[in-house]
Every structure is written in C-alpha cells, then in structure tokens.
C-alpha cells in the first residue's frame, strides 16, 4: 500500500533521514520503532507532505501524497494530538476538519461514537486530558474513512483501558483491509498487535521484517537446577550450545527444554527444575538500535 523510496532529509549539517526505503503492506499493522532522534517523526511528516524531502518520495498505491485527489479519504494521520483549537468543542473541531476535506457532517457524530467521545462532544478541547485529545485526534483521522492510518505515538496519555481499546481498534481496522503504520516507544504493547516492524536508527533503516522474524533473533535460555550440574554441563559441551554453571544451576543457550530434559533423563540425572525464557522484543530492538541511539544510559 505504501512505498517509501530513498527518503532523505537534512537540517543544516544534520542528516535526519538518510536514504530511507521500505514498504508497508495493506491489511497489516506495521510498527515504526527506533530510539529518540532516529528520524521517525521526520519520516512520518514527509509521508503526509508536512516536510519536503531533499530526495526520494512516498507513494500510496503508486500515487504521491500531493497528487491524491482526496487525501483525507486515503490517509488519516495523527502526528500531534495537540493540533486542535482549545476553545472549540470536540464536535466543532471535527466539523471544521470535515469541511476542509468536503466530508459529510454526519461523519462527525459517527466518529465521536467510534472513539468513545460522544458524551464529551460539546466540551471544549482545551479542557481535555491528553488521553481525550488522543481520542479526538484519532476521530479526525477517521473522518474520511481512509484506507491508511498513520499514527505517531497514539497511546501517549491513554490509561490501560484506553490502550486496550486502541489496540483492538487498530487491529480491527487492519483486519478489514486497512493499512496501519504506527510509531510507538511502548514495545511490549506493540508486540501484542503489530504484524510487521520497520526499525530505524540514526536516520537509517536497520530492519524491515515481521514481528515473528524479529522475535526469532532472540535465542531462548534454558535454566536447569540439578545436583548434577557439572555432569550435565559436560554432556552438553562439544555441541553448538553455550553453558554457564553456577553451583547447582545451569544457563543454557542454543538448546530447547525438550533436548536438555531428554539428555538428563537418558543419563539418569535428577533435575529439580527446568524453565525456558525467551528475550522480549524490547530487548531485541535495544540490541539492534543500540549503536545508533542518540542518548544512552550508562
């Protein structure tokens, strides 16, 4: 659905986005992730014409954003949840937004209901919490019944129930054939509903792959407690596994729980406890982007 080709943007001596190229598939939720300063927001601004690239372009089904006849009916975007007049009510904000894109006024009440703001429709946006502004911004993105949702940190300010609502809403949008492109720092949350990932760092593309492929990068660790730790470690030596022994505990990488337990059983070694843990998506992405992080803790 979306093709980003050679996208480049420089501000003075700083290259914010450097030859970024990737595709975003329809009917899927694609997470856009990377550390602060990675170029995510600049890339998304260029994707909807709010910043002009120095080189490269973005196309939606082969058409650039500036050439779309009715852009609000193709792309609904939320890049800043504060982009609304504080003195307008939620309903009037959406009426003005609808009028700018020639969208029927009836859509206003429909989207207010979709995002759960129907009871707050006549309250001024300036009195809204950040979570309510996020919902109102999403309502504006949905007005044109777009094919694509482009969202920058949409879960900011949402409570746990709101985050679950957002997750379900975006999954349903994609399930109905829509395209969701969403940036987020909440990797554990993104892991629950994203299908694909675009990973960036230092303005450059690091990886474009499915979530399942990214998770496969994280080799699992088998932890075994046994009074025969030394003997079991000796049996594992010589194979393509890493074994660390500490008293009666072994940490094993490169072998599954089934393999280790079978080996212990075959050699009559008593096992007190055996568990297997996989690295989280967050840990994997930190490793992938660590070298390009603009700010890193000690």
C-alpha positions, 0 to 999 in steps of 0.5 A: 500500500505504501512505498517509501523510496530513498527518503532523505532529509537534512537540517543544516549539517544534520542528516535526519533521514538518510536514504530511507526505503521500505514498504508497508503492506495493506491489511497489516499493522506495521510498527515504526520503532527506533530510539529518540532522534532516529528520524521517525517523526521526520519520516512520518511528516514527509509521508503526509507532505508536512516536510519536503524531502531533499530526495526520494518520495512516498507513494500510496498505491503508486500515487504521491501524497500531493497528487491524491485527489482526496487525501483525507479519504486515503490517509488519516494521520495523527502526528500531534494530538495537540493540533486542535483549537482549545476553545472549540468543542470536540464536535466543532473541531471535527466539523471544521476538519470535515469541511476542509476535506468536503466530508459529510457532517454526519461523519462527525457524530459517527466518529465521536461514537467510534472513539468513545467521545460522544458524551464529551462532544460539546466540551471544549478541547482545551479542557481535555486530558491528553488521553481525550485529545488522543481520542479526538485526534484519532476521530479526525483521522477517521473522518474520511474513512481512509484506507491508511492510518498513520499514527505517531505515538497514539497511546501517549496519555491513554490509561490501560483501558484506553490502550486496550481499546486502541489496540483492538481498534487498530487491529480491527481496522487492519483486519478489514483491509486497512493499512496501519503504520504506527510509531510507538516507544511502548514495545511490549504493547506493540508486540501484542498487535503489530504484524510487521516492524520497520526499525530505524536508527540514526536516520537509517533503516536497520530492519524491515521484517515481521514481528515473528522474524524479529522475535526469532533473533532472540535465542531462548535460555534454558535454566536447569537446577540439578545436583548434577550440574557439572555432569550435565554441563559436560554432556552438553559441551562439544555441541553448538550450545553455550553453558554457564554453571553456577553451583547447582544451576545451569544457563543454557543457550542454543538448546530447547527444554525438550533436548536438555530434559531428554539428555538428563533423563537418558543419563539418569540425572535428577533435575529439580527444575527446568524453565525456558525464557525467551528475550522480549522484543524490547530487548531485541530492538535495544540490541539492534538500535543500540549503536545508533541511539542518540542518548544512552544510559550508562 
